[in-house]
Amino acid sequence: MSTQTDKTINTVLGHLIKYKSIYLPLFLIITLSLPFLFRILNHNYLLISTSSYHPLYSATQINLSNFWQNPYHLILHLFSYLPHFPYLAQIFTSLLGILSLLLLNNITKRFNLSLKEEFFLLLFIILSPVFIFTFATLSHHSLFIFLLLAGFSALFSKNKFLKSLSYIPFFLIPFFDLFSSFLALLLLALYFYLKKDNYVKPLGIMIFLLTSLNLVLGKPFLLGPYLSQNILFDLFSDLGGIFGLSLFAFLLAIIGLTITWKKNKFYLTYFFLPFFIPLYIYQTSSLIYLNFILLIFATFGFVYLFNKEWKLQIIKNATIFLLILGIIFSTLTCIDRLSTLSPTPELEETLLALKDQPILTPDKIFSTTENSYLIQYFSQKDPFLTFDDPLYDEKFYLSQEVLSSSYPSVSFPILERHHISHILITEQMQNTLPHDQGLLFIFKNERFKRIHLSEQNEIWEFN
């Protein structure tokens, strides 16, 4: 029976590998579509995650003075003139995910990988929560990954014309942030070390010069974050993070690390790990880069277990099955979590009501930082605090004071000094903030007046 099971598994796997150029993009389309399908079934047609509304808003603010700052926002700006702009932006981003997979498939063929290793590497990337989040929401990471893969795919080509096309994506990369340039230069140096390709030298010089220019112009080291960060929970999606690594893929990566240790040329891959780990601590959204490295080792670990002869074949089959089931469980958990993320139609209604309020500069809207980009995009008003605010640390402290203090003598001076005229309370805030103390408690004060209510989403006016 075990022999028959092995034959069936190998037959199915052989078929999938043979036609992976068809199946893998299909798997990706399904994984990217499911969060939206579940969302639509709940009658929510809004884009996933509050972070998606930062690039939407930024795209509408593009002008001659800032068009060069972010290529992703500039491209989205072109969609802003068309009907159903947000949905076109999401289709474009998801399409980048599919194209990135095809480019990655082309690149993996250039390395000395077995067919199983190629297949499972791409499959694990498709199923990884970080990858799904990147391309199921609006994120500049999506365009950066596509450009990086497009540049190297062109470099790997033997056709001189295609090689010359690599200048286009590598030219755009430095306009994201300084880290993007540094990573591109690092990978180009590694490529030159392995291939000794003369095209790399002028590419490196071009990126270096553009990076130097952007450094003078004050480009940030790393764009973002656009969501609250928690180093522990963001690392593994199984622990409740919106995005993160699969715990089972991480365990496979540990196995992969042990079996590839000191193998020829693998030390080059190890070089990236100590570089990306502190980067993750600095900003958890950079997990997308660490994810690619760990999934390479997870693939080697899985294929090693798959190919290894076990004394009890039934134990091997059960182990392989549980590992795959665990990875799929992480994927489905991520998809389900994405489908329920803010905003909701009720919150949209509240934000549009806020748009109708006669609020003039310098008056601002107070809410949690996660809601800031929703406030900017839907209500066209100025929030008190955004994640990219230069005074973020100072304002975040004041924000926590307002949220937690039950004393008007503490909260009111902050609200007055910073010209806060309205306060947005969302359903999530209602569920997480205490009602017997803090901001929700002092709403009983006569200086507050509730002017809108939709489900548990409220707008309060502060006089």
PAMIMI-259538 format. One record per residue (C-alpha): residue number from 1; residue in one letter; chain; z negated, y negated, x. Coordinates in nm, 4 decimals. Example, Ala and Ser with C-alpha at 12.3 -4.5 7.8 and 13.67 -1.06 7.14 Angstrom:
  rodo  timar  ropa        zz        yy        xx
     1      a     A   -0.7800    0.4500    1.2300
     2      s     A   -0.7140    0.1060    1.3670
//
This chain:
  rodo  timar  ropa        zz        yy        xx
     1      m     A    0.0000    0.0000    0.0000
     2      s     A   -0.0857   -0.2360    0.2870
     3      t     A    0.2472   -0.1611    0.4547
     4      q     A    0.4315   -0.2372    0.1331
     5      t     A    0.2362   -0.5644    0.1001
     6      d     A    0.3304   -0.6606    0.4561
     7      k     A    0.6963   -0.5912    0.3853
     8      t     A    0.6831   -0.8054    0.0715
     9      i     A    0.5120   -1.0923    0.2571
    10      n     A    0.7611   -1.0781    0.5426
    11      t     A    1.0562   -1.0636    0.3006
    12      v     A    0.9349   -1.3683    0.1054
    13      l     A    0.8481   -1.5558    0.4242
    14      g     A    1.1849   -1.4717    0.5781
    15      h     A    1.3622   -1.6069    0.2702
    16      l     A    1.1575   -1.9284    0.2755
    17      i     A    1.2224   -1.9805    0.6465
    18      k     A    1.5939   -1.9140    0.6108
    19      y     A    1.6292   -2.1739    0.3371
    20      k     A    1.3513   -2.4102    0.4508
    21      s     A    1.5900   -2.7071    0.4441
    22      i     A    1.5979   -2.6593    0.0662
    23      y     A    1.2471   -2.5372   -0.0107
    24      l     A    1.0449   -2.7779    0.2014
    25      p     A    1.1932   -3.0999    0.0563
    26      l     A    1.1496   -2.9420   -0.2876
    27      f     A    0.7822   -2.8697   -0.2145
    28      l     A    0.7393   -3.2293   -0.0987
    29      i     A    0.9030   -3.3733   -0.4099
    30      i     A    0.6675   -3.1637   -0.6225
    31      t     A    0.3528   -3.2679   -0.4327
    32      l     A    0.4487   -3.6358   -0.4455
    33      s     A    0.5422   -3.6172   -0.8141
    34      l     A    0.2319   -3.4375   -0.9422
    35      p     A   -0.0128   -3.7310   -0.9072
    36      f     A    0.2221   -3.9497   -1.1132
    37      l     A    0.2825   -3.6727   -1.3671
    38      f     A   -0.0907   -3.6237   -1.4238
    39      r     A   -0.1312   -4.0016   -1.4409
    40      i     A    0.1406   -4.0339   -1.7048
    41      l     A   -0.0165   -3.7531   -1.9082
    42      n     A   -0.3284   -3.9725   -1.9186
    43      h     A   -0.1100   -4.2636   -2.0399
    44      n     A   -0.1482   -4.4536   -1.7142
    45      y     A    0.1827   -4.5870   -1.5802
    46      l     A    0.0390   -4.8052   -1.3055
    47      l     A    0.0812   -4.7371   -0.9342
    48      i     A   -0.1802   -4.5273   -0.7600
    49      s     A   -0.4688   -4.6938   -0.5717
    50      t     A   -0.5732   -5.0560   -0.5457
    51      s     A   -0.4373   -5.0538   -0.1889
    52      s     A   -0.0818   -5.0266   -0.3279
    53      y     A   -0.1092   -5.3765   -0.4684
    54      h     A   -0.1579   -5.5442   -0.1327
    55      p     A    0.2044   -5.4826   -0.0205
    56      l     A    0.3259   -5.5639   -0.3732
    57      y     A    0.1537   -5.9012   -0.3636
    58      s     A    0.2506   -5.9646   -0.0004
    59      a     A    0.6147   -5.8913   -0.0834
    60      t     A    0.6135   -6.1685   -0.3443
    61      q     A    0.4748   -6.4137   -0.0865
    62      i     A    0.7530   -6.3670    0.1721
    63      n     A    0.9159   -6.6906    0.2908
    64      l     A    1.0914   -6.8295    0.5977
    65      s     A    0.7649   -6.8761    0.7855
    66      n     A    0.6285   -6.5212    0.7519
    67      f     A    0.9242   -6.2871    0.6885
    68      w     A    0.8942   -6.1387    1.0394
    69      q     A    0.5302   -6.0346    1.0079
    70      n     A    0.5734   -5.6958    0.8389
    71      p     A    0.9078   -5.5110    0.7962
    72      y     A    0.7685   -5.3083    0.5067
    73      h     A    0.6755   -5.6173    0.3081
    74      l     A    1.0140   -5.7714    0.3842
    75      i     A    1.1984   -5.4678    0.2438
    76      l     A    0.9772   -5.4654   -0.0660
    77      h     A    1.0562   -5.8351   -0.1075
    78      l     A    1.4214   -5.7402   -0.1639
    79      f     A    1.3116   -5.5165   -0.4533
    80      s     A    1.1009   -5.7972   -0.6035
    81      y     A    1.4136   -5.9596   -0.7508
    82      l     A    1.4967   -5.6462   -0.9497
    83      p     A    1.3542   -5.5234   -1.2822
    84      h     A    1.0649   -5.2772   -1.2597
    85      f     A    0.9887   -5.3928   -0.9059
    86      p     A    0.6656   -5.1870   -0.8566
    87      y     A    0.8336   -4.8598   -0.9553
    88      l     A    1.1328   -4.9248   -0.7296
    89      a     A    0.8911   -4.9924   -0.4438
    90      q     A    0.7171   -4.6604   -0.5081
    91      i     A    1.0453   -4.4686   -0.5307
    92      f     A    1.1499   -4.6260   -0.2004
    93      t     A    0.8213   -4.5244   -0.0340
    94      s     A    0.8367   -4.1679   -0.1653
    95      l     A    1.1978   -4.1471   -0.0504
    96      l     A    1.0788   -4.2449    0.2983
    97      g     A    0.8498   -3.9416    0.2835
    98      i     A    1.1382   -3.7073    0.2041
    99      l     A    1.3584   -3.8595    0.4743
   100      s     A    1.0698   -3.8400    0.7237
   101      l     A    1.0360   -3.4692    0.6514
   102      l     A    1.4083   -3.4122    0.7111
   103      l     A    1.3902   -3.6070    1.0378
   104      l     A    1.0848   -3.4107    1.1446
   105      n     A    1.2693   -3.0899    1.0637
   106      n     A    1.5513   -3.2062    1.2910
   107      i     A    1.3091   -3.2960    1.5729
   108      t     A    1.1128   -2.9681    1.5625
   109      k     A    1.4355   -2.7807    1.6326
   110      r     A    1.4436   -2.9483    1.9747
   111      f     A    1.1195   -2.7849    2.0850
   112      n     A    1.0506   -2.4296    2.1871
   113      l     A    0.8939   -2.3303    1.8548
   114      s     A    0.9396   -2.0062    1.6673
   115      l     A    1.0889   -2.0173    1.3193
   116      k     A    0.7467   -1.9402    1.1722
   117      e     A    0.5870   -2.2242    1.3676
   118      e     A    0.8556   -2.4690    1.2525
   119      f     A    0.8152   -2.3640    0.8899
   120      f     A    0.4351   -2.3685    0.8734
   121      l     A    0.4079   -2.6956    1.0655
   122      l     A    0.6289   -2.8712    0.8113
   123      l     A    0.4581   -2.6929    0.5208
   124      f     A    0.1102   -2.7921    0.6391
   125      i     A    0.2258   -3.1538    0.6776
   126      i     A    0.3626   -3.1518    0.3218
   127      l     A    0.0356   -3.0113    0.1867
   128      s     A   -0.1910   -3.2424    0.3898
   129      p     A   -0.3807   -3.4952    0.1737
   130      v     A   -0.3224   -3.7748    0.4279
   131      f     A    0.0541   -3.7291    0.4140
   132      i     A    0.0529   -3.7149    0.0331
   133      f     A   -0.1581   -4.0321    0.0090
   134      t     A    0.0671   -4.2172    0.2546
   135      f     A    0.3829   -4.1545    0.0530
   136      a     A    0.2354   -4.1428   -0.2996
   137      t     A    0.0962   -4.4943   -0.2561
   138      l     A    0.2498   -4.8087   -0.1134
   139      s     A    0.1665   -4.8174    0.2569
   140      h     A    0.3281   -4.9717    0.5628
   141      h     A    0.2463   -4.6436    0.7416
   142      s     A    0.5281   -4.4833    0.5435
   143      l     A    0.7955   -4.7085    0.6963
   144      f     A    0.6411   -4.6915    1.0445
   145      i     A    0.6440   -4.3093    1.0417
   146      f     A    1.0034   -4.3070    0.9174
   147      l     A    1.1181   -4.5538    1.1846
   148      l     A    0.9396   -4.3652    1.4614
   149      l     A    1.0930   -4.0335    1.3552
   150      a     A    1.4366   -4.1934    1.3059
   151      g     A    1.4218   -4.3445    1.6542
   152      f     A    1.3338   -4.0178    1.8245
   153      s     A    1.5768   -3.8178    1.6128
   154      a     A    1.8542   -4.0486    1.7356
   155      l     A    1.7301   -4.0205    2.0948
   156      f     A    1.7446   -3.6418    2.0783
   157      s     A    2.1106   -3.6574    1.9757
   158      k     A    2.3785   -3.5824    2.2356
   159      n     A    2.6106   -3.8321    2.0708
   160      k     A    2.6035   -4.1656    2.2579
   161      f     A    2.6668   -4.3673    1.9426
   162      l     A    2.3727   -4.2048    1.7627
   163      k     A    2.1570   -4.2604    2.0698
   164      s     A    2.2429   -4.6286    2.0622
   165      l     A    2.1292   -4.6434    1.6977
   166      s     A    1.7759   -4.5651    1.8175
   167      y     A    1.7464   -4.9318    1.9194
   168      i     A    1.7328   -5.0356    1.5523
   169      p     A    1.4114   -4.8548    1.4470
   170      f     A    1.2425   -4.9183    1.7820
   171      f     A    1.3267   -5.2887    1.7509
   172      l     A    1.1446   -5.3062    1.4154
   173      i     A    0.8319   -5.1144    1.5197
   174      p     A    0.6620   -5.3954    1.7190
   175      f     A    0.6640   -5.6179    1.4105
   176      f     A    0.3960   -5.4056    1.2386
   177      d     A    0.1013   -5.4468    1.4739
   178      l     A    0.0109   -5.4106    1.8400
   179      f     A   -0.0968   -5.0479    1.8013
   180      s     A    0.2448   -4.9503    1.6640
   181      s     A    0.4073   -5.0877    1.9786
   182      f     A    0.1554   -4.9144    2.2023
   183      l     A    0.2089   -4.5790    2.0296
   184      a     A    0.5875   -4.6139    2.0482
   185      l     A    0.5677   -4.6952    2.4211
   186      l     A    0.3338   -4.4016    2.4808
   187      l     A    0.5666   -4.1581    2.3046
   188      l     A    0.8702   -4.2994    2.4826
   189      a     A    0.6922   -4.2518    2.8162
   190      l     A    0.6193   -3.8909    2.7216
   191      y     A    0.9816   -3.8417    2.6142
   192      f     A    1.1072   -3.9858    2.9436
   193      y     A    0.8693   -3.7605    3.1390
   194      l     A    1.0112   -3.4546    2.9617
   195      k     A    1.3780   -3.5544    2.9320
   196      k     A    1.4436   -3.8207    3.1980
   197      d     A    1.6678   -3.9999    2.9473
   198      n     A    1.8084   -4.3301    3.0782
   199      y     A    1.8130   -4.4755    2.7245
   200      v     A    1.4326   -4.4917    2.7295
   201      k     A    1.3967   -4.7591    3.0001
   202      p     A    1.5737   -5.0429    2.8127
   203      l     A    1.3992   -4.9341    2.4910
   204      g     A    1.0626   -4.9577    2.6617
   205      i     A    1.1450   -5.3012    2.8061
   206      m     A    1.2562   -5.4241    2.4624
   207      i     A    0.9373   -5.3026    2.2930
   208      f     A    0.7215   -5.4465    2.5719
   209      l     A    0.8829   -5.7906    2.5402
   210      l     A    0.8539   -5.7912    2.1606
   211      t     A    0.4924   -5.6798    2.1847
   212      s     A    0.4163   -5.9584    2.4293
   213      l     A    0.5735   -6.2057    2.1869
   214      n     A    0.3686   -6.0707    1.8963
   215      l     A    0.0537   -6.0866    2.1081
   216      v     A    0.1182   -6.4582    2.1648
   217      l     A    0.1819   -6.5022    1.7912
   218      g     A   -0.1543   -6.3406    1.7112
   219      k     A   -0.0489   -6.0084    1.5585
   220      p     A   -0.3485   -5.7842    1.4758
   221      f     A   -0.4231   -5.4724    1.6774
   222      l     A   -0.4076   -5.2580    1.3633
   223      l     A   -0.3054   -5.3608    1.0105
   224      g     A   -0.5602   -5.2984    0.7382
   225      p     A   -0.7816   -5.1492    0.6202
   226      y     A   -0.7015   -5.1950    0.2528
   227      l     A   -0.9736   -4.9614    0.1240
   228      s     A   -1.3444   -4.9240    0.1906
   229      q     A   -1.4149   -4.7004    0.4879
   230      n     A   -1.6606   -4.4158    0.5315
   231      i     A   -1.6232   -4.2342    0.8631
   232      l     A   -1.7832   -3.9106    0.7396
   233      f     A   -1.6318   -3.8748    0.3921
   234      d     A   -1.2867   -4.0065    0.4821
   235      l     A   -1.2436   -3.7376    0.7495
   236      f     A   -1.2209   -3.4433    0.5083
   237      s     A   -1.0641   -3.4676    0.1646
   238      d     A   -1.2783   -3.1682    0.0620
   239      l     A   -1.5889   -3.3904    0.0965
   240      g     A   -1.4610   -3.6330   -0.1660
   241      g     A   -1.2537   -3.8786    0.0356
   242      i     A   -0.9435   -4.0277   -0.1236
   243      f     A   -0.7460   -3.8976    0.1705
   244      g     A   -0.8426   -3.6883    0.4700
   245      l     A   -0.7925   -3.3656    0.6554
   246      s     A   -0.8088   -3.0267    0.4879
   247      l     A   -1.1231   -2.8510    0.6068
   248      f     A   -0.9328   -2.5211    0.6325
   249      a     A   -0.6539   -2.6841    0.8334
   250      f     A   -0.9201   -2.8299    1.0626
   251      l     A   -1.0679   -2.4822    1.1222
   252      l     A   -0.7190   -2.3521    1.2018
   253      a     A   -0.6728   -2.6434    1.4419
   254      i     A   -0.9854   -2.5355    1.6315
   255      i     A   -0.8382   -2.1856    1.6645
   256      g     A   -0.5087   -2.3388    1.7762
   257      l     A   -0.6865   -2.5484    2.0384
   258      t     A   -0.8530   -2.2416    2.1881
   259      i     A   -0.5372   -2.0300    2.2128
   260      t     A   -0.3153   -2.3057    2.3559
   261      w     A   -0.5668   -2.4231    2.6139
   262      k     A   -0.4049   -2.4741    2.9544
   263      k     A   -0.0680   -2.3438    2.8356
   264      n     A    0.2381   -2.4995    2.9928
   265      k     A    0.2965   -2.8594    2.8729
   266      f     A    0.0294   -2.8377    2.6021
   267      y     A   -0.1967   -3.0581    2.8119
   268      l     A    0.0310   -3.3446    2.7082
   269      t     A   -0.0701   -3.2909    2.3458
   270      y     A   -0.4397   -3.2785    2.4370
   271      f     A   -0.3967   -3.6215    2.5925
   272      f     A   -0.3537   -3.7774    2.2464
   273      l     A   -0.6769   -3.6371    2.0950
   274      p     A   -0.9314   -3.8563    2.2827
   275      f     A   -0.7026   -4.1517    2.2072
   276      f     A   -0.6853   -4.1020    1.8295
   277      i     A   -1.0501   -4.0050    1.7711
   278      p     A   -1.1952   -4.3500    1.8594
   279      l     A   -0.9041   -4.5044    1.6702
   280      y     A   -1.0189   -4.3174    1.3586
   281      i     A   -1.3716   -4.4513    1.4068
   282      y     A   -1.2270   -4.8017    1.4394
   283      q     A   -1.0210   -4.7622    1.1200
   284      t     A   -1.0186   -4.4466    0.9092
   285      s     A   -0.6702   -4.5130    0.7677
   286      s     A   -0.5339   -4.4284    1.1149
   287      l     A   -0.6127   -4.0653    1.0283
   288      i     A   -0.2425   -4.0257    0.9469
   289      y     A   -0.1689   -4.0145    1.3215
   290      l     A   -0.4536   -3.7780    1.4101
   291      n     A   -0.3411   -3.5591    1.1196
   292      f     A   -0.0040   -3.4856    1.2836
   293      i     A   -0.1702   -3.3787    1.6098
   294      l     A   -0.4277   -3.1537    1.4420
   295      l     A   -0.1670   -2.9901    1.2192
   296      i     A    0.0322   -2.8901    1.5280
   297      f     A   -0.2706   -2.6972    1.6513
   298      a     A   -0.3446   -2.5686    1.2989
   299      t     A    0.0075   -2.4224    1.2917
   300      f     A   -0.0400   -2.2441    1.6222
   301      g     A   -0.3742   -2.1108    1.5003
   302      f     A   -0.2307   -1.9850    1.1722
   303      v     A    0.0760   -1.8211    1.3280
   304      y     A   -0.1504   -1.6573    1.5885
   305      l     A   -0.3624   -1.5016    1.3121
   306      f     A   -0.0490   -1.4095    1.1162
   307      n     A    0.1166   -1.2302    1.4086
   308      k     A   -0.1960   -1.0694    1.5522
   309      e     A   -0.2488   -0.6967    1.4973
   310      w     A   -0.5690   -0.6324    1.3059
   311      k     A   -0.7517   -0.2998    1.2888
   312      l     A   -0.7910   -0.3402    0.9140
   313      q     A   -0.4736   -0.4832    0.7651
   314      i     A   -0.6408   -0.5507    0.4326
   315      i     A   -0.8904   -0.7853    0.6061
   316      k     A   -0.6031   -0.9686    0.7729
   317      n     A   -0.4173   -1.0129    0.4436
   318      a     A   -0.7344   -1.1343    0.2719
   319      t     A   -0.8050   -1.3833    0.5542
   320      i     A   -0.4510   -1.5223    0.5503
   321      f     A   -0.4623   -1.5457    0.1716
   322      l     A   -0.7957   -1.7316    0.1732
   323      l     A   -0.6754   -1.9764    0.4381
   324      i     A   -0.3599   -2.0586    0.2415
   325      l     A   -0.5612   -2.0793   -0.0804
   326      g     A   -0.8075   -2.3182    0.0884
   327      i     A   -0.5280   -2.5470    0.2091
   328      i     A   -0.3657   -2.5454   -0.1352
   329      f     A   -0.7059   -2.6195   -0.2925
   330      s     A   -0.7432   -2.9277   -0.0678
   331      t     A   -0.3952   -3.0375   -0.1738
   332      l     A   -0.4622   -2.9950   -0.5457
   333      t     A   -0.7984   -3.1691   -0.5150
   334      c     A   -0.6259   -3.4636   -0.3469
   335      i     A   -0.3533   -3.4743   -0.6132
   336      d     A   -0.6100   -3.4692   -0.8934
   337      r     A   -0.8149   -3.7436   -0.7256
   338      l     A   -0.5083   -3.9628   -0.6740
   339      s     A   -0.4075   -3.9292   -1.0386
   340      t     A   -0.7376   -4.0815   -1.1530
   341      l     A   -0.7583   -4.3727   -0.9086
   342      s     A   -0.7798   -4.7337   -1.0234
   343      p     A   -0.6179   -4.9334   -1.1755
   344      t     A   -0.6195   -4.8288   -1.5399
   345      p     A   -0.4315   -4.9865   -1.8335
   346      e     A   -0.7618   -5.1327   -1.9566
   347      l     A   -0.8224   -5.2968   -1.6196
   348      e     A   -0.4672   -5.4311   -1.6193
   349      e     A   -0.5325   -5.5857   -1.9605
   350      t     A   -0.8453   -5.7519   -1.8246
   351      l     A   -0.6648   -5.8852   -1.5168
   352      l     A   -0.3863   -6.0289   -1.7310
   353      a     A   -0.6511   -6.1989   -1.9439
   354      l     A   -0.7903   -6.3442   -1.6227
   355      k     A   -0.4421   -6.4761   -1.5425
   356      d     A   -0.4493   -6.6800   -1.8643
   357      q     A   -0.7721   -6.8559   -1.7642
   358      p     A   -0.7258   -7.2165   -1.6414
   359      i     A   -0.8627   -7.1479   -1.2940
   360      l     A   -0.7533   -7.3960   -1.0282
   361      t     A   -0.7954   -7.4045   -0.6508
   362      p     A   -1.0516   -7.3926   -0.4886
   363      d     A   -1.2184   -7.1824   -0.7596
   364      k     A   -1.2284   -6.8090   -0.6820
   365      i     A   -1.2877   -6.4763   -0.8546
   366      f     A   -1.5803   -6.2609   -0.7483
   367      s     A   -1.5628   -5.8809   -0.7604
   368      t     A   -1.5867   -5.5879   -0.5206
   369      t     A   -1.3442   -5.5988   -0.2275
   370      e     A   -1.1436   -5.3036   -0.3651
   371      n     A   -1.0406   -5.5185   -0.6614
   372      s     A   -0.9208   -5.8141   -0.4531
   373      y     A   -0.5549   -5.7111   -0.4311
   374      l     A   -0.5459   -5.6342   -0.8033
   375      i     A   -0.6776   -5.9842   -0.8693
   376      q     A   -0.4099   -6.1357   -0.6455
   377      y     A   -0.1211   -5.9374   -0.7926
   378      f     A   -0.2001   -5.9255   -1.1659
   379      s     A   -0.3928   -6.2482   -1.2248
   380      q     A   -0.2344   -6.4580   -0.9469
   381      k     A   -0.5813   -6.5940   -0.8693
   382      d     A   -0.7747   -6.6123   -0.5421
   383      p     A   -1.0432   -6.3473   -0.4884
   384      f     A   -1.3603   -6.4328   -0.3008
   385      l     A   -1.3091   -6.1581   -0.0412
   386      t     A   -1.0221   -5.9380    0.0793
   387      f     A   -1.0231   -5.6685    0.3459
   388      d     A   -0.8029   -5.8787    0.5742
   389      d     A   -1.0144   -6.1937    0.5407
   390      p     A   -1.0885   -6.3424    0.8872
   391      l     A   -1.4458   -6.4049    0.7674
   392      y     A   -1.4816   -6.0560    0.6231
   393      d     A   -1.8177   -5.9643    0.7795
   394      e     A   -1.9861   -6.2873    0.6735
   395      k     A   -1.8447   -6.2781    0.3211
   396      f     A   -1.9166   -5.9074    0.2790
   397      y     A   -2.2827   -5.9735    0.3528
   398      l     A   -2.2869   -6.2534    0.0930
   399      s     A   -2.1063   -6.0268   -0.1531
   400      q     A   -2.3755   -5.7619   -0.1162
   401      e     A   -2.6386   -6.0294   -0.1691
   402      v     A   -2.4807   -6.1290   -0.5001
   403      l     A   -2.4379   -5.7685   -0.6146
   404      s     A   -2.7914   -5.6600   -0.5308
   405      s     A   -3.0113   -5.9655   -0.5866
   406      s     A   -3.1948   -6.0103   -0.9170
   407      y     A   -3.2965   -6.3663   -0.8335
   408      p     A   -3.0771   -6.6591   -0.9400
   409      s     A   -3.2278   -6.8588   -0.6536
   410      v     A   -3.0413   -6.6201   -0.4154
   411      s     A   -2.7175   -6.5604   -0.6082
   412      f     A   -2.6438   -6.9007   -0.7604
   413      p     A   -2.6260   -7.0996   -0.4324
   414      i     A   -2.3769   -6.8446   -0.2958
   415      l     A   -2.1621   -6.8639   -0.6095
   416      e     A   -2.1724   -7.2438   -0.6102
   417      r     A   -2.1077   -7.2912   -0.2390
   418      h     A   -1.8017   -7.0672   -0.2479
   419      h     A   -1.6548   -7.2106   -0.5723
   420      i     A   -1.6821   -6.8862   -0.7691
   421      s     A   -1.5980   -6.9642   -1.1306
   422      h     A   -1.5378   -6.6155   -1.2717
   423      i     A   -1.6630   -6.2639   -1.2069
   424      l     A   -1.4634   -5.9466   -1.2699
   425      i     A   -1.6660   -5.6380   -1.3582
   426      t     A   -1.4726   -5.3114   -1.3722
   427      e     A   -1.5618   -4.9801   -1.5300
   428      q     A   -1.6267   -4.8374   -1.1831
   429      m     A   -1.8719   -5.1193   -1.1096
   430      q     A   -2.0447   -5.0533   -1.4420
   431      n     A   -2.0908   -4.6902   -1.3376
   432      t     A   -2.2138   -4.7588   -0.9843
   433      l     A   -2.4179   -5.0806   -1.0059
   434      p     A   -2.7695   -5.0727   -1.1559
   435      h     A   -2.8118   -5.2456   -1.4918
   436      d     A   -3.1833   -5.3220   -1.4528
   437      q     A   -3.1415   -5.5281   -1.1359
   438      g     A   -2.8801   -5.7132   -0.9338
   439      l     A   -2.5700   -5.8837   -1.0674
   440      l     A   -2.5465   -5.6977   -1.3996
   441      f     A   -2.9096   -5.7855   -1.4695
   442      i     A   -2.8799   -6.1628   -1.4071
   443      f     A   -2.5860   -6.1860   -1.6474
   444      k     A   -2.8611   -6.2490   -1.9009
   445      n     A   -2.8926   -6.5970   -1.7526
   446      e     A   -2.7476   -6.8734   -1.9708
   447      r     A   -2.5142   -6.9889   -1.6922
   448      f     A   -2.3048   -6.6765   -1.7470
   449      k     A   -2.0731   -6.6275   -2.0413
   450      r     A   -1.8667   -6.3153   -2.1097
   451      i     A   -1.5164   -6.4227   -2.2086
   452      h     A   -1.3321   -6.0896   -2.2107
   453      l     A   -1.4122   -5.7226   -2.2732
   454      s     A   -1.1745   -5.4237   -2.2566
   455      e     A   -1.3531   -5.0889   -2.2605
   456      q     A   -1.6042   -5.1412   -1.9771
   457      n     A   -1.3974   -5.4034   -1.7930
   458      e     A   -1.5353   -5.7542   -1.8324
   459      i     A   -1.4724   -6.1136   -1.7261
   460      w     A   -1.7745   -6.3412   -1.6949
   461      e     A   -1.7546   -6.7178   -1.6555
   462      f     A   -2.0058   -6.8907   -1.4281
   463      n     A   -2.0943   -7.2510   -1.5114
//
